Amino acid sequence: MIDIATRVYNHKWKIDPIVRSLIDTDFYKLLMCQSVFRNKPDTTVTFSLINRSKDIRLAELIDEGELREQLDHVKSLSLSRGESTWLRGNTFYGKRQMFRPDFMEWFENMRLPDYHLEKRDGQYELTFEGSWPEVMLWEIPALAILMELRSRAVLNTMKKFELQVLYARAMTKLWEKVEALRSVENLRIADFGTRRRHSYLWQDWCVQAMMEGLGEKFVGTSNCRIAMQREIEAIGTNAHELPMVYSALAEDDAALAQAPYQVLEDWHEEHDGMLRVILPDTYGTQGFLDRAPEWLNEWTGIRIDSGDPATGAENAINWWKSRGEDPTKKLVIFSDGLDVEKVRELSAQFQGRVRVSFGWGTLLTNDFRGLVPDNALAPFSLVCKAIKANGRSTVKLSDNPNKAMGPADQIERYKRVFAVGTQKAQDVIV
Amino acid sequence: MIDIATRVYNHKWKIDPIVRSLIDTDFYKLLMCQSVFRNKPDTTVTFSLINRSKDIRLAELIDEGELREQLDHVKSLSLSRGESTWLRGNTFYGKRQMFRPDFMEWFENMRLPDYHLEKRDGQYELTFEGSWPEVMLWEIPALAILMELRSRAVLNTMKKFELQVLYARAMTKLWEKVEALRSVENLRIADFGTRRRHSYLWQDWCVQAMMEGLGEKFVGTSNCRIAMQREIEAIGTNAHELPMVYSALAEDDAALAQAPYQVLEDWHEEHDGMLRVILPDTYGTQGFLDRAPEWLNEWTGIRIDSGDPATGAENAINWWKSRGEDPTKKLVIFSDGLDVEKVRELSAQFQGRVRVSFGWGTLLTNDFRGLVPDNALAPFSLVCKAIKANGRSTVKLSDNPNKAMGPADQIERYKRVFAVGTQKAQDVIV
């Protein structure tokens, strides 16, 4: 029996919305948003889409009208009552009322501000300008929309069984990864794949497959909507956006040198335990750690998001030792370009030396490599970054010069202020 | 929205019936049934289940109560109005009214007779005794039920995503076969996999995948229900059952020697064109062809169902030549233990020398080899054969001594009467 009402209802949608909830976003975005709402509410920031994979000509693949419809749909969203209840009532990292009542009240009334979209050289120029706590919430939906519209563009020409077999292959591929991860001792792995997912439904499938296939080894997802729906942990702490904007706001070189620590000082006041995770690579990890104030010694962990991950973790261990800390009590989170082999390697290398956790992103939720001709569904490197704060350009250096961004003169200035020497270039895959 | 009525309806079924239609059977069964109904209506025949794969202990895998419920459900079935309309109104091999009105009237009122079931040595003894045109219709549903109950027994312990990935793997495996077959020139291939299918839904999926993936190269299915549902050709002619029963009924050795030709004489009267296909191997192909009457020269094709298929086809070609026929106008149908490689090989070998067609059975609709631990879903060799006719044992020799059946003394007698020499033994896989 077909439910006629359901069929009619489904067919009256003008579009098939990609992002249907304001909490279909990464958990750390909300944590950072609350921090910004408290500490820097009056900052004007510009976020911009950057497609590092120039060969993927998005403006030729994706119809502008469809893109606008999807973005407009996100603008129409507001926090639902159940979502608000979940954010207010759920425990995050064992803590109740992670989100303060004043923030929740603001969030309940928040709507995403407008966007600016134009085509240039086969790419979309998509920017969001406005109040920092508002525009920062565009990052994840904008990326998810672009990624999924690209998937749809490729899937659009495929026939029914071809499609079913495509997903059968993708499921098989993911399940083989899950099976390979089962034997990794003391594994702790989370889904960090919202921004570059193949699609929402696929991410949700991947999460559920990890739940069944890995049990306790799967510790949660960065996606709040999925965490709520599947009743699992929401995972995440903070990102480069905070030191980048804080740094851009610095009035002189001395203030600039202090800006990344100022971020963590604000964070320190608000959070403890598992949320005290240092992301040290924005302007070079080694310099950041060498000059770190004493109070950072006691922080729980370090997230390695660029450069060679094993080297990054060794440096973290050495730093903790040099500060008189016991690394076996500390946590290293790997979150850059992971796949099964890398997870196995890193797990083996750091077993018993430091606690290890993995944030698995693109190659969890979008590994469609090799599944269609011309590799047309392979993931690509799309980011959406804060490029300006109160009119000044932001800068990111990271531990991989291929991930650096900002105006050339500012990059030079930042390298000088943060005493960044020669860096080893690494390919940016995803 | 969940359709509440549908959910409640689905949950009130006492069982999930495996065979839900009297035409969920092979097309040739109905053609043979009509022939028997006309020519040998008063014969009493016993069909018996034979599990050639002794290591699959069916009575330990499958609950007797569940098996009885499934068999009882088949007994309750009658031809539906739409099914009757389809059989009466559809064209089969281009012919209208393939089924005569008197046969259709009988079939519309037919119910399957009772069965006899007991357990012995970890196997089921399942027999059907009664009027030939009735009991012969038990063969395919009985096999399909046993095969699917065995699948269910294995699937029963699997979790949700494990199951989904199992089917994803099976789909991928089948699709790779379809893709490999696409490049075979002049391919004509049909689904012959009803009796040993993994399940009904899976067979239906396989057929649809072949329709999409192979287009014109996929010529139809032996399954009448699926042919009706998917609006494709129903495929099939006749089987060993006819010469086996005719031979058992022979009063002396002279009559026995003529029995296989008598079958085809009855067939000749009723059918022409594509339905005139010789199945020569029941008591040895070579002797059958050597002694064949002249009127068989003009028959359209020969089906190769045992022995080495290439040798069988070469012998068929030589026979046609020896009878002054042009083999390029003739048809060879391969239907024994096929898989992609064999199809490619045989296609290449006989390209341009004879028309070739393939009936692809078990490894189309039940290739779950290697997909679960202990290969517990691998297909196995289950048959359901006419073992007695009017109280006398039947005999089958075929071109492979491993496929021979019947009492030892009768096998010797048949070998003498049909002058069967030494035969080359071949493994029976499926």
HADDOCK unambig.tbl for C-alpha pairs under 7 A between the chains (distance, minus, plus):
assign (segid A and resid 1 and name CA) (segid B and resid 6 and name CA) 6.19 0.50 0.50
assign (segid A and resid 3 and name CA) (segid B and resid 3 and name CA) 5.65 0.50 0.50
assign (segid A and resid 6 and name CA) (segid B and resid 1 and name CA) 6.21 0.50 0.50
assign (segid A and resid 161 and name CA) (segid B and resid 209 and name CA) 5.90 0.50 0.50
assign (segid A and resid 161 and name CA) (segid B and resid 212 and name CA) 6.85 0.50 0.50
assign (segid A and resid 165 and name CA) (segid B and resid 171 and name CA) 6.21 0.50 0.50
assign (segid A and resid 165 and name CA) (segid B and resid 172 and name CA) 5.82 0.50 0.50
assign (segid A and resid 165 and name CA) (segid B and resid 175 and name CA) 6.99 0.50 0.50
assign (segid A and resid 168 and name CA) (segid B and resid 168 and name CA) 4.06 0.50 0.50
assign (segid A and resid 168 and name CA) (segid B and resid 169 and name CA) 6.56 0.50 0.50
assign (segid A and resid 168 and name CA) (segid B and resid 171 and name CA) 6.58 0.50 0.50
assign (segid A and resid 168 and name CA) (segid B and resid 172 and name CA) 6.19 0.50 0.50
assign (segid A and resid 169 and name CA) (segid B and resid 168 and name CA) 6.56 0.50 0.50
assign (segid A and resid 169 and name CA) (segid B and resid 172 and name CA) 5.99 0.50 0.50
assign (segid A and resid 171 and name CA) (segid B and resid 165 and name CA) 6.20 0.50 0.50
assign (segid A and resid 171 and name CA) (segid B and resid 168 and name CA) 6.58 0.50 0.50
assign (segid A and resid 172 and name CA) (segid B and resid 165 and name CA) 5.82 0.50 0.50
assign (segid A and resid 172 and name CA) (segid B and resid 168 and name CA) 6.19 0.50 0.50
assign (segid A and resid 172 and name CA) (segid B and resid 169 and name CA) 5.99 0.50 0.50
assign (segid A and resid 175 and name CA) (segid B and resid 165 and name CA) 6.97 0.50 0.50
assign (segid A and resid 209 and name CA) (segid B and resid 161 and name CA) 5.90 0.50 0.50
assign (segid A and resid 212 and name CA) (segid B and resid 161 and name CA) 6.86 0.50 0.50
